Amino acid sequence: MSAYAYIQWADVPATLAHKSRQRVDEATKQQLVAFEGCPFAGELEQLAGGRLQVAFPFPINADLRAQMVDWLLHWGISFTVIV
């Protein structure tokens, strides 16, 4: 079973957003975004109304999952996990 953590781009602190790196994956054509210190890259998605969200794979491994949650909490970014 796969799970994803979702964040809203508007919740990303400006200093962190400015340092992000974005690229389009040639195979999948998905727009990927990587943030400084974040253990995973996420997929940038445009929602209705022009809102942007980032979907991160949410690890099954407890240590990797804790790193991801710690990073989100460190930056004060609200997130939702959907299984």
CYANA upper distance limits for C-alpha pairs under 8 A (distance plus 0.5 A):
  1 MET  CA     83 VAL  CA      7.62
  2 SER  CA     57 PRO  CA      8.23
  2 SER  CA     58 PHE  CA      8.09
  2 SER  CA     83 VAL  CA      6.51
  3 ALA  CA     57 PRO  CA      6.79
  3 ALA  CA     58 PHE  CA      5.72
  3 ALA  CA     59 PRO  CA      7.90
  3 ALA  CA     81 VAL  CA      7.23
  3 ALA  CA     82 ILE  CA      6.05
  3 ALA  CA     83 VAL  CA      4.65
  4 TYR  CA     55 ALA  CA      6.70
  4 TYR  CA     56 PHE  CA      5.93
  4 TYR  CA     57 PRO  CA      5.10
  4 TYR  CA     58 PHE  CA      5.20
  4 TYR  CA     81 VAL  CA      6.03
  4 TYR  CA     82 ILE  CA      5.99
  4 TYR  CA     83 VAL  CA      7.05
  5 ALA  CA     55 ALA  CA      6.24
  5 ALA  CA     56 PHE  CA      5.59
  5 ALA  CA     57 PRO  CA      6.82
  5 ALA  CA     58 PHE  CA      6.08
  5 ALA  CA     79 PHE  CA      6.79
  5 ALA  CA     80 THR  CA      5.95
  5 ALA  CA     81 VAL  CA      4.79
  5 ALA  CA     82 ILE  CA      7.01
  6 TYR  CA     53 GLN  CA      7.22
  6 TYR  CA     54 VAL  CA      6.15
  6 TYR  CA     55 ALA  CA      5.12
  6 TYR  CA     56 PHE  CA      6.83
  6 TYR  CA     79 PHE  CA      5.95
  6 TYR  CA     80 THR  CA      5.69
  6 TYR  CA     81 VAL  CA      6.79
  6 TYR  CA     82 ILE  CA      8.44
  7 ILE  CA     11 ASP  CA      7.68
  7 ILE  CA     53 GLN  CA      6.07
  7 ILE  CA     54 VAL  CA      5.81
  7 ILE  CA     55 ALA  CA      7.21
  7 ILE  CA     77 ILE  CA      7.70
  7 ILE  CA     78 SER  CA      6.89
  7 ILE  CA     79 PHE  CA      5.36
  7 ILE  CA     80 THR  CA      7.30
  8 GLN  CA     12 VAL  CA      7.64
  8 GLN  CA     51 ARG  CA      8.30
  8 GLN  CA     52 LEU  CA      6.62
  8 GLN  CA     53 GLN  CA      4.82
  8 GLN  CA     54 VAL  CA      6.78
  8 GLN  CA     78 SER  CA      8.37
  8 GLN  CA     79 PHE  CA      8.26
  9 TRP  CA     51 ARG  CA      8.19
  9 TRP  CA     52 LEU  CA      5.83
  9 TRP  CA     53 GLN  CA      5.69
  9 TRP  CA     54 VAL  CA      7.09
 10 ALA  CA     52 LEU  CA      7.94
 11 ASP  CA     77 ILE  CA      6.33
 11 ASP  CA     78 SER  CA      7.50
 12 VAL  CA     16 LEU  CA      7.15
 12 VAL  CA     17 ALA  CA      6.66
 12 VAL  CA     75 TRP  CA      8.31
 12 VAL  CA     77 ILE  CA      6.75
 13 PRO  CA     17 ALA  CA      6.71
 13 PRO  CA     75 TRP  CA      7.82
 14 ALA  CA     18 HIS  CA      6.56
 15 THR  CA     19 LYS  CA      7.12
 16 LEU  CA     20 SER  CA      6.91
 16 LEU  CA     35 PHE  CA      7.33
 16 LEU  CA     36 GLU  CA      7.58
 17 ALA  CA     35 PHE  CA      7.85
 19 LYS  CA     35 PHE  CA      7.40
 19 LYS  CA     36 GLU  CA      7.28
 20 SER  CA     33 VAL  CA      7.11
 20 SER  CA     34 ALA  CA      6.09
 20 SER  CA     35 PHE  CA      5.16
 20 SER  CA     36 GLU  CA      7.02
 21 ARG  CA     33 VAL  CA      6.09
 21 ARG  CA     34 ALA  CA      5.71
 21 ARG  CA     35 PHE  CA      7.11
 22 GLN  CA     31 GLN  CA      7.43
 22 GLN  CA     32 LEU  CA      6.04
 22 GLN  CA     33 VAL  CA      4.90
 22 GLN  CA     34 ALA  CA      6.94
 23 ARG  CA     31 GLN  CA      6.24
 23 ARG  CA     32 LEU  CA      5.86
 23 ARG  CA     33 VAL  CA      7.12
 24 VAL  CA     29 LYS  CA      6.21
 24 VAL  CA     30 GLN  CA      6.03
 24 VAL  CA     31 GLN  CA      4.86
 24 VAL  CA     32 LEU  CA      6.39
 25 ASP  CA     29 LYS  CA      5.51
 25 ASP  CA     30 GLN  CA      5.93
 25 ASP  CA     31 GLN  CA      6.90
 25 ASP  CA     32 LEU  CA      7.36
 26 GLU  CA     30 GLN  CA      8.35
 30 GLN  CA     43 GLU  CA      7.11
 30 GLN  CA     44 LEU  CA      8.17
 31 GLN  CA     43 GLU  CA      6.28
 31 GLN  CA     44 LEU  CA      6.01
 31 GLN  CA     45 GLU  CA      8.02
 32 LEU  CA     41 ALA  CA      7.02
 32 LEU  CA     42 GLY  CA      6.08
 32 LEU  CA     43 GLU  CA      5.04
 32 LEU  CA     44 LEU  CA      6.23
 33 VAL  CA     41 ALA  CA      6.09
 33 VAL  CA     42 GLY  CA      5.84
 33 VAL  CA     43 GLU  CA      6.66
 33 VAL  CA     44 LEU  CA      6.82
 33 VAL  CA     54 VAL  CA      8.41
 34 ALA  CA     38 CYS  CA      7.64
 34 ALA  CA     40 PHE  CA      7.50
 34 ALA  CA     41 ALA  CA      5.02
 34 ALA  CA     42 GLY  CA      6.97
 35 PHE  CA     41 ALA  CA      7.66
 37 GLY  CA     71 TRP  CA      7.85
 38 CYS  CA     68 MET  CA      7.30
 38 CYS  CA     71 TRP  CA      6.72
 39 PRO  CA     64 LEU  CA      8.31
 39 PRO  CA     67 GLN  CA      7.48
 39 PRO  CA     68 MET  CA      6.78
 40 PHE  CA     56 PHE  CA      7.47
 40 PHE  CA     57 PRO  CA      8.11
 40 PHE  CA     68 MET  CA      8.16
 41 ALA  CA     56 PHE  CA      7.15
 42 GLY  CA     54 VAL  CA      6.24
 42 GLY  CA     55 ALA  CA      5.74
 42 GLY  CA     56 PHE  CA      4.92
 42 GLY  CA     57 PRO  CA      7.70
 43 GLU  CA     54 VAL  CA      5.87
 43 GLU  CA     55 ALA  CA      5.62
 43 GLU  CA     56 PHE  CA      7.04
 44 LEU  CA     52 LEU  CA      7.35
 44 LEU  CA     53 GLN  CA      6.39
 44 LEU  CA     54 VAL  CA      5.06
 44 LEU  CA     55 ALA  CA      7.13
 45 GLU  CA     52 LEU  CA      6.18
 45 GLU  CA     53 GLN  CA      5.85
 45 GLU  CA     54 VAL  CA      6.59
 45 GLU  CA     55 ALA  CA      8.06
 46 GLN  CA     50 GLY  CA      6.59
 46 GLN  CA     51 ARG  CA      6.34
 46 GLN  CA     52 LEU  CA      5.10
 46 GLN  CA     53 GLN  CA      6.98
 47 LEU  CA     51 ARG  CA      5.60
 47 LEU  CA     52 LEU  CA      6.33
 47 LEU  CA     53 GLN  CA      7.67
 58 PHE  CA     65 ARG  CA      6.97
 58 PHE  CA     68 MET  CA      8.37
 58 PHE  CA     81 VAL  CA      7.98
 59 PRO  CA     64 LEU  CA      6.60
 59 PRO  CA     65 ARG  CA      5.56
 60 ILE  CA     64 LEU  CA      8.27
 60 ILE  CA     65 ARG  CA      7.23
 61 ASN  CA     65 ARG  CA      6.52
 62 ALA  CA     66 ALA  CA      6.52
 63 ASP  CA     67 GLN  CA      6.84
 64 LEU  CA     68 MET  CA      6.86
 65 ARG  CA     69 VAL  CA      6.74
 66 ALA  CA     70 ASP  CA      6.40
 67 GLN  CA     71 TRP  CA      6.65
 68 MET  CA     72 LEU  CA      6.85
 69 VAL  CA     73 LEU  CA      6.60
 70 ASP  CA     74 HIS  CA      6.41
 71 TRP  CA     75 TRP  CA      6.97
 72 LEU  CA     76 GLY  CA      6.61
 72 LEU  CA     77 ILE  CA      5.71
 72 LEU  CA     78 SER  CA      7.78
 72 LEU  CA     79 PHE  CA      8.16
 73 LEU  CA     77 ILE  CA      6.60
 73 LEU  CA     78 SER  CA      8.25
